[in-house]
């Protein structure tokens, strides 16, 4: 019995290590930290130049930040191997290019590309079909026009129709491509703060039927025209608009904006909005501006001003023409005499040419002329 017991114990010790190794979590890439219970992988500040190819299939949240990645090629995240990957943070790398198919993940919901220096963003970065992405952060990543154009093409193609949150802050944007937001029916939050936007004339918000929050603070907006204000009024869920710290120009063109601010409850902190120009209005609150402050008794109508200028120019030209004709009429005798003198002079000149031609054409006359000269 003791021998049989020792034998069973030895066999048990041989089997247990194998069982234990079968229950261990999948391998973790070098230079990364993995947590299978939290389904998280972190590769932070490891000087990685490529996405680790051996990411564990259980990962749902992936952090690859502060590394040296320069581009994401197609298949950087294999969809079949990473079916549950839902959140990817690639901020603070050196990414310049995101190629077609680089982010074609079936479960992707959150993507952070902020703090990179993107030059190229493929319109097919999320694959040929629609993406499940809901949150996209590109804060400080779109300072190159090529990346902005790529993003506009991607959004307009309808690849991100499920997007609910879009962060485009800190990109130094002056103008936005026309129709950039027309295919984002689920968008609820749009952050355009800390840019250099000077106007929104070519921006359409009509397709943003679910938009709730719009941040336009810290830009260079001088005025918002009626076309833009009408769009704001038409968005049923838009209740939070931040217009703080812009360079409002308080002249006659700002009357519509002031009237809208006084009647609207969509603008946060509107009491703090103040004029930046002209100097006489510097620091004056927009809500305290009256028509008398702007001296806009006559509304500005540029087409009618141009029409008036053209009419005045026509009158001046007609007057000049009439004076010219009058001068001609009063000096008709002198002009007639002058014309006769010109005619006689021309006739004498032509007769001289004709005489010389006849002499040169007839040799006899030529000899006669020579003899007479002698």
Secondary structure, DSSP 8 states (H G I E B T S, - for coil): -HHHHHHHHHHHHHHHHHHHHHTS-----TT-EEETTTTEEEEESS--SS--TT--TT-SEEEEESS---EE-TTSS-TTT-TT--EEE-TTS---EE-TTTT--TT--EEE-TT---SEE-TTTT-SS-----EEE-TT---SHHHHHHHHHHHHTTTTTT--EEE--SS--S---TTTTTT-TT--EEE--SS-----TT---TT-TT--EEE--SS------HHHHHHHHH-TT--EEE--S--EE-SGGGHHHHHHHHH-S-EETGGG-BEEESGGGTT-BGGG--HHHHT-SS---HHHHHHHHHHHHHHHHHHHHHHHHHHHHHTHHHHHHHHHHHHHHHHHHHHHHHHHHHHHH-HHHHHHHHHHH-
